[in-house]
Amino acid sequence: MATRTKKSSEGLPALFGVILLVQGFGSAITEAAWDTAFGVSALLREAHAPAWTDLLVGAAGCVLLAVAARHRIARKTP
């Protein structure tokens, strides 16, 4: 019986997806509610990026999570 070992880089898209999701949408929510930014979005604010970039970062996180889910499903099918 052969067992497959998981590569150490297989979980990276999901990890980065969650990080970007929290950074993007979380910062958009905190900026709307408390007029403050954190993390990546705070750096984007200092670089004079528009406010919609928070949502773009969150959307990029969603895309990475979808890619990770698709790879996981494809790996499980025979």
VEXDRENGU-226256 format. One record per atom (N, C-alpha, C): residue in three letters; atom name; x, y, z. Coordinates in steps of 0.1 Angstrom, whole numbers, plus 5000, padded with zeros to 4 digits. Layout:
NODE   aa  at  east  north    up
NODE  ALA  CA     X      Y     Z
...
This chain:
NODE   aa  at  east  north    up
NODE  MET   N  5008   4988  5000
NODE  MET  CA  5000   5000  5000
NODE  MET   C  5009   5012  5000
NODE  ALA   N  5008   5020  4990
NODE  ALA  CA  5016   5033  4989
NODE  ALA   C  5009   5044  4995
NODE  THR   N  5016   5052  5002
NODE  THR  CA  5011   5064  5008
NODE  THR   C  5017   5076  5002
NODE  ARG   N  5009   5086  5000
NODE  ARG  CA  5014   5099  4994
NODE  ARG   C  5018   5108  5005
NODE  THR   N  5029   5114  5003
NODE  THR  CA  5033   5125  5013
NODE  THR   C  5029   5138  5008
NODE  LYS   N  5026   5147  5016
NODE  LYS  CA  5021   5160  5013
NODE  LYS   C  5034   5169  5012
NODE  LYS   N  5035   5176  5000
NODE  LYS  CA  5045   5186  4999
NODE  LYS   C  5043   5197  5008
NODE  SER   N  5054   5203  5013
NODE  SER  CA  5053   5214  5023
NODE  SER   C  5047   5227  5016
NODE  SER   N  5048   5228  5003
NODE  SER  CA  5042   5240  4997
NODE  SER   C  5028   5239  4993
NODE  GLU   N  5022   5227  4995
NODE  GLU  CA  5008   5225  4990
NODE  GLU   C  4998   5234  4998
NODE  GLY   N  5001   5237  5010
NODE  GLY  CA  4991   5245  5018
NODE  GLY   C  4993   5260  5017
NODE  LEU   N  5004   5264  5010
NODE  LEU  CA  5006   5279  5009
NODE  LEU   C  4996   5287  5002
NODE  PRO   N  4989   5283  4991
NODE  PRO  CA  4979   5291  4986
NODE  PRO   C  4967   5293  4996
NODE  ALA   N  4964   5283  5003
NODE  ALA  CA  4953   5284  5013
NODE  ALA   C  4957   5294  5024
NODE  LEU   N  4969   5292  5029
NODE  LEU  CA  4974   5301  5039
NODE  LEU   C  4974   5316  5035
NODE  PHE   N  4980   5318  5023
NODE  PHE  CA  4981   5332  5018
NODE  PHE   C  4967   5337  5015
NODE  GLY   N  4958   5328  5011
NODE  GLY  CA  4944   5332  5008
NODE  GLY   C  4937   5337  5021
NODE  VAL   N  4939   5330  5032
NODE  VAL  CA  4933   5334  5044
NODE  VAL   C  4939   5347  5049
NODE  ILE   N  4952   5348  5048
NODE  ILE  CA  4958   5360  5053
NODE  ILE   C  4953   5372  5045
NODE  LEU   N  4953   5371  5032
NODE  LEU  CA  4948   5382  5023
NODE  LEU   C  4933   5385  5026
NODE  LEU   N  4925   5375  5028
NODE  LEU  CA  4911   5377  5031
NODE  LEU   C  4909   5385  5043
NODE  VAL   N  4916   5381  5054
NODE  VAL  CA  4915   5388  5067
NODE  VAL   C  4920   5403  5066
NODE  GLN   N  4932   5404  5059
NODE  GLN  CA  4938   5417  5058
NODE  GLN   C  4930   5426  5050
NODE  GLY   N  4925   5422  5039
NODE  GLY  CA  4917   5430  5030
NODE  GLY   C  4903   5434  5035
NODE  PHE   N  4895   5424  5037
NODE  PHE  CA  4881   5427  5042
NODE  PHE   C  4881   5431  5056
NODE  GLY   N  4890   5426  5064
NODE  GLY  CA  4890   5431  5078
NODE  GLY   C  4894   5445  5079
NODE  SER   N  4904   5449  5072
NODE  SER  CA  4908   5463  5072
NODE  SER   C  4897   5472  5066
NODE  ALA   N  4890   5468  5056
NODE  ALA  CA  4879   5476  5050
NODE  ALA   C  4868   5478  5061
NODE  ILE   N  4866   5467  5069
NODE  ILE  CA  4855   5469  5079
NODE  ILE   C  4860   5478  5090
NODE  THR   N  4872   5476  5095
NODE  THR  CA  4877   5485  5106
NODE  THR   C  4879   5499  5101
NODE  GLU   N  4882   5501  5089
NODE  GLU  CA  4883   5515  5084
NODE  GLU   C  4870   5521  5083
NODE  ALA   N  4860   5514  5079
NODE  ALA  CA  4846   5519  5078
NODE  ALA   C  4840   5522  5092
NODE  ALA   N  4843   5513  5101
NODE  ALA  CA  4837   5514  5114
NODE  ALA   C  4844   5523  5124
NODE  TRP   N  4858   5522  5124
NODE  TRP  CA  4866   5529  5134
NODE  TRP   C  4876   5539  5128
NODE  ASP   N  4876   5541  5115
NODE  ASP  CA  4885   5550  5108
NODE  ASP   C  4899   5547  5110
NODE  THR   N  4903   5534  5110
NODE  THR  CA  4917   5530  5111
NODE  THR   C  4920   5518  5102
NODE  ALA   N  4932   5517  5098
NODE  ALA  CA  4936   5505  5089
NODE  ALA   C  4947   5498  5096
NODE  PHE   N  4949   5485  5092
NODE  PHE  CA  4959   5477  5098
NODE  PHE   C  4966   5468  5087
NODE  GLY   N  4978   5464  5089
NODE  GLY  CA  4984   5454  5081
NODE  GLY   C  4987   5459  5067
NODE  VAL   N  4985   5451  5057
NODE  VAL  CA  4988   5454  5043
NODE  VAL   C  4980   5467  5039
NODE  SER   N  4968   5468  5043
NODE  SER  CA  4960   5479  5039
NODE  SER   C  4965   5492  5045
NODE  ALA   N  4970   5492  5057
NODE  ALA  CA  4976   5504  5063
NODE  ALA   C  4989   5508  5054
NODE  LEU   N  4996   5499  5050
NODE  LEU  CA  5008   5502  5041
NODE  LEU   C  5003   5508  5028
NODE  LEU   N  4992   5502  5022
NODE  LEU  CA  4986   5508  5010
NODE  LEU   C  4981   5522  5012
NODE  ARG   N  4976   5525  5024
NODE  ARG  CA  4971   5539  5027
NODE  ARG   C  4983   5548  5027
NODE  GLU   N  4994   5544  5033
NODE  GLU  CA  5006   5553  5034
NODE  GLU   C  5012   5555  5020
NODE  ALA   N  5009   5546  5010
NODE  ALA  CA  5014   5547  4997
NODE  ALA   C  5003   5555  4988
NODE  HIS   N  4993   5560  4995
NODE  HIS  CA  4982   5568  4988
NODE  HIS   C  4974   5560  4978
NODE  ALA   N  4972   5547  4981
NODE  ALA  CA  4964   5538  4973
NODE  ALA   C  4949   5542  4976
NODE  PRO   N  4940   5540  4966
NODE  PRO  CA  4926   5543  4968
NODE  PRO   C  4920   5533  4978
NODE  ALA   N  4909   5537  4984
NODE  ALA  CA  4902   5529  4994
NODE  ALA   C  4898   5515  4989
NODE  TRP   N  4895   5514  4976
NODE  TRP  CA  4890   5501  4971
NODE  TRP   C  4901   5490  4970
NODE  THR   N  4913   5494  4973
NODE  THR  CA  4924   5484  4972
NODE  THR   C  4922   5474  4984
NODE  ASP   N  4916   5478  4995
NODE  ASP  CA  4913   5468  5006
NODE  ASP   C  4904   5457  5000
NODE  LEU   N  4894   5460  4993
NODE  LEU  CA  4885   5450  4987
NODE  LEU   C  4892   5442  4977
NODE  LEU   N  4902   5448  4970
NODE  LEU  CA  4910   5440  4960
NODE  LEU   C  4918   5430  4967
NODE  VAL   N  4924   5434  4978
NODE  VAL  CA  4933   5424  4985
NODE  VAL   C  4924   5413  4991
NODE  GLY   N  4912   5416  4996
NODE  GLY  CA  4903   5406  5001
NODE  GLY   C  4899   5396  4989
NODE  ALA   N  4896   5402  4978
NODE  ALA  CA  4892   5394  4966
NODE  ALA   C  4903   5385  4962
NODE  ALA   N  4915   5390  4962
NODE  ALA  CA  4927   5381  4959
NODE  ALA   C  4928   5370  4968
NODE  GLY   N  4925   5372  4981
NODE  GLY  CA  4924   5361  4991
NODE  GLY   C  4914   5351  4987
NODE  CYS   N  4902   5355  4983
NODE  CYS  CA  4891   5346  4979
NODE  CYS   C  4896   5338  4967
NODE  VAL   N  4903   5344  4957
NODE  VAL  CA  4907   5337  4946
NODE  VAL   C  4918   5326  4950
NODE  LEU   N  4927   5329  4958
NODE  LEU  CA  4937   5319  4963
NODE  LEU   C  4930   5308  4970
NODE  LEU   N  4920   5311  4978
NODE  LEU  CA  4913   5300  4985
NODE  LEU   C  4905   5291  4975
NODE  ALA   N  4900   5297  4965
NODE  ALA  CA  4893   5289  4955
NODE  ALA   C  4903   5280  4947
NODE  VAL   N  4914   5286  4944
NODE  VAL  CA  4925   5278  4937
NODE  VAL   C  4929   5266  4946
NODE  ALA   N  4931   5269  4959
NODE  ALA  CA  4935   5258  4968
NODE  ALA   C  4925   5248  4969
NODE  ALA   N  4912   5252  4970
NODE  ALA  CA  4901   5242  4971
NODE  ALA   C  4900   5233  4958
NODE  ARG   N  4902   5240  4947
NODE  ARG  CA  4902   5233  4934
NODE  ARG   C  4913   5222  4933
NODE  HIS   N  4925   5226  4937
NODE  HIS  CA  4936   5216  4937
NODE  HIS   C  4933   5205  4947
NODE  ARG   N  4928   5208  4958
NODE  ARG  CA  4925   5197  4968
NODE  ARG   C  4914   5188  4963
NODE  ILE   N  4904   5193  4956
NODE  ILE  CA  4894   5184  4950
NODE  ILE   C  4899   5176  4939
NODE  ALA   N  4908   5182  4931
NODE  ALA  CA  4914   5175  4919
NODE  ALA   C  4923   5164  4924
NODE  ARG   N  4930   5167  4935
NODE  ARG  CA  4939   5157  4941
NODE  ARG   C  4931   5144  4946
NODE  LYS   N  4919   5147  4951
NODE  LYS  CA  4912   5136  4957
NODE  LYS   C  4905   5127  4947
NODE  THR   N  4902   5132  4935
NODE  THR  CA  4895   5124  4925
NODE  THR   C  4905   5115  4918
NODE  PRO   N  4900   5103  4915
NODE  PRO  CA  4909   5093  4910
NODE  PRO   C  4912   5095  4895
